[in-house]
Amino acid sequence: MTKTETSQDSQWLRAQELFSAYLSGDVSAVNELFSSLGRIVRGFFIARTRSDSDSDDLTQATLLKIHLARESFDSRLSLKTWVFTIAHRTLIDHWRKRSRLDTHETLDSSEGTAEYADTSGGIELSSLIPLRAVLEKSLETLKPSDRTIVYLGVMEGLSMAELAVVMNSTEGAIKVKLHRLLKGLRAFLNETEAEVEKP
């Protein structure tokens, strides 16, 4: 486990503690909880929109939804999965209001795992951490509708099961999609390195 992964785990464990206290009516937990969640979801929105103003607005909207929906929190989900599901849906609503064409965020669950099993050999997200240093630049090569999976899978460390919940899809479809996206990102990185090495 890398230092980044350990930090993320600690961050979410603390957020879970604060959220539990918040649900119990402990007002002293509010500021720290929402400051922490605000930083996390703003990073997600920046990666998706590349706009400071939009990210600020979307962050505030997401935090408000978290507050209003707190009593309906499904304890079977991790807090991380629940928060990113709300953030993801907030972004889709934002794009729909702006008549964006790339609002179709669900994956085709008919994309079975057979192709994935034959071509990928399995994806361990922990092996993708070296991509983090260049991920911000690489994300710009993806369609906005594809950035969520890569960002949450690599940067935030969501499991395939958690990604499936956020994207309202199946683990099989997520695996296929993520494999294809990462294959494209690696090709982009290889081309970038080749350009840098040219005399």
Beta strands, then each sheet from edge to edge (+ up, - down):
end
